[in-house]
């Protein structure tokens, strides 16, 4: 039995309509679960880069949430001034969306990291224990060879010493630039210094092998066969440590910590 062209088109349209309803319904129903998974993945990455989760450690969802809330205080900060934005809930703030929105973001100045847009406000994670700052975790991003790399950088409370680095999204070549995911390479960052004596961000991923942090504090081993990705990582880290990134916030943080240490020493000497 043959059907007319009109019948076939109507039948196809009906099937497509029914399928689109199912797809749209599934997307709506799954969205809350997807948002929960995104938040959980973000918490895991922050814990890992802050040294609060061991490489390869498997944690339940409840344990990730507990460990995050016991140790991490999120803040939204004005990137230009470094001041904390009290009127914005960090739990609801998406820095990447804010950068893309003309109302909350703007075009970035020309930069080696090839960051094209910046948010007015950035999201930072303070690692605190017994009310004392231990480290701060900063979101970072920038171009590698094939993709934009998105990750986190953790600095100690001195706003100078690197605690860790991790990337949670990129499209670099496996075995080459993709080695940014290698735990052995990420471990090489710990103990390096982000700034020189004049306060300029100088940490660099060199071509070749760097010395230990004690004798070569400003350089990290390059990724073998991935010089462009290596250069990109160095560029993006320095960008977010600079004046257009979290530099103003880190300067304020360092000043507060120094003032608090001075006050504690003065109190202990009386």
N, C-alpha and C positions, 0 to 999 in steps of 0.2 A: 504493500500500500504506500503510495507516494503522497507527501504532504506539500501544500503550496509554500511558496517562499514566505508569504506573510505568516503562515502558521509557524514555520521554523524560527523566524525572527522573534515572534511573540513568545514562543516556548523558551528560546535562549534568553530573552530578556527576563522572563519570569524566574528561570533558574538563577540567573545572575542576581536578581533582586533578593531572592530567598537567601542565597549564599552571603550577600552583603549584610543582610540583617543578622545572620549568625556570627559573622566575623566582627561586626560592630558590637554586638552584644557581648561576645567573648572579651573584646578589648576593654569594654566598660567594666565587666565583672572582674577581670584580672588586674586592672589598674592599681587597686589598693595593694594587692600582693606584690606587684612589681615595684611600687614605691617603697614598700617595706624592705624588699630585697636590695634596692639601691642604697637605702639608708644603712642597712646592715653591712653591705660591701664597703661603704665609705668608713664606717666605724672600724672595720677590720684593718683597712689600710692605714688609718690614723694610729691605731694601736701598734701595728707592725713597725711603722717608721719611727714611732716614739720609743721602741724597745719594750713595749708592754705586752707583746705577743711574740713568741719565739718563731723563727722560720719553720714552716711545716707543721706548726702546732694546730691541732684541730679543736675548735671550740664550738660548743652549742650556741644557738642563737641567744639563749638567756644569758650564757656566760659572757658572750661578746658585749651584750647590752649592759650587763652589770659592771664589767671591767671598764667599759667606756664611761659610764656615768659616775663611777667611783673615782676616776682619774682625770677626766677631760672636762674643761669648761670652754664652750664655744663662744666666740665673740664676733660681731660684725664691726669692722673698723673702716673709717674714712681713709682711703689710700693717699689722698693728698696731704692730710694733716696728721694722720696716724692716730687720731682720737677714736675712742670707742663710740659706736652709734647705739645709744640706749633704746631708741624707739623701734629697732628692727629685731625680730625674733630669729636667732641663728638657726633654729630648727626648721624654719620655713624659707630660709634664704638660699637661693641657687646662684652662685657667683657666675657661672657660665651663661645662664639665661639673662642675668642682669647686664652682662657685657654686651650681649646681642641686642638688647632692648634700647632704642634711642633715648628713652626717658631715664634710664638708669646706667647707661654706658656711653662710651665715646670712642672715637678712633684713636688708636695708640700712635705715638710719634714713631718715626722710622727707627727700627731697632734690629740688631743682629739676630735676635731670637725669632723675628718675623711674627711677633704677636700683633694682630691687626686691630683688636678692640680690647678696651679695658673697662671694667665696671667702676662705678664711682666708689663702691664699697667692696672690701674683701672679707673673706671668712677665714678666721684663724682659730686654732685649737690650742688652748693653754693646758699643759700637763702639770697638774698640781697635786701635791701630797702634803697633808697636814697644814693646808693653807699656804704653802710655799711653792712658788713657781719652780718647776724642774726643767721644763723645755717648752718650746712652742712649735707647732706644726703649721706649715704654710702650703697652700695649694700652688702648684707651679704648672706652667704649660709653655710650649714653644715648638718650633719646627725641627724635625730631624731630617732624614733623607726623603722618606716617602710619606710621612704623616706628621700630624701634630701629636706630641707626647703630652699626656696629662698625668700628673703625679703629685707627690707631697715631699717636702723637705722639712726635716726637724732640726732645730737649733737648740742648744743648751740655754739655760737662763742668762748666760753672759752675752747672748745675741751674737756670738762669734763662732763657737765650736759646733761643728756639725755632728749631729747624733745619728742621722740616717737619711736615706733617700729611697723612694720607691715610685714606680710608674704603674698605674692601673689601666691605662688605655693607650695604645699606639698601634701603628701598622708597619713597624720596621722589620727588616728581613730576618727571619729566624736563623739563629746561629751566627749572625753578624751584628747588625744594629739591635736585633732582638735580645742581645745579651744584656741589655739594660735590666732584664728580669732576673739575671743570674745572681743568686744570693752571694756568691764569692765576690763578684764585682761590686755589689751594693755595700758589702762589708768594708770595702776599701775607703769609703767616704767617712767612716766614723773617726772622729778625732781631728779631722782636717779643719782648717780655719777658713771662714767665709770672707773675712775682710783683712786688709793690710793695716799697718799701724796708723795710716791716715784715714781709715774708715771707708776705703773704696772696696767694692766687691771684686775680688780677684780670683776666687776659686776657679780652677781650670781643669778640664779633661785634656791631658796632653797626648801627643802622639808618642807612644812608647810606654815605658814603665816608670812610674814615680817612686820616690823613696818612701820610707815610713813617715807617718805624720810628724814625728819628732824632728826630723831633719828636712822634710819636704812638705810643709803644712798646707801649701796652697795649690797642690796639684794632685790629680787622681789618674790612675792608669787609663790609657785610651783603650777603646774596644778594638780588638784585632780585626782588620779588614773593614772597619766601619768608621773611617775618619770623619765623614760628614755627620753621622749620627753623634759621634763623640763631640765634635765641635758644637753641634746643636744643643747638646745637653749642657755644656759649659755656658753657652750663650743664654739659654733660658734661665738657668739658675742665677746667673749674675743679674739678668734683667729683673727678676722678682725680688732680688735683694737690694735693688737700686731705688733711685728716687721715684720712679714711675710705678714701682711695685710696693713691697712692704718695707722699704727702707725707712720712711718716716715713722712707721709704727715701731720698728725694731729700735730706732734711736730713743724713742720715748720709753720703751720697755727697758732698755739698758740703763737709762738715767734713773728710772724708778727703782730698779734692782740695786744700783749703786747707792742710791740715797737710803734705801732700806737697810743695806748692809752696814752703811756708815752709822745709822741710828742704832742698830743692834750692837755694834762695837762700842759706841759711846755709852750705851746703857749697861754693857757688861763691865765697863771699866770703872763705873761709879760704885 
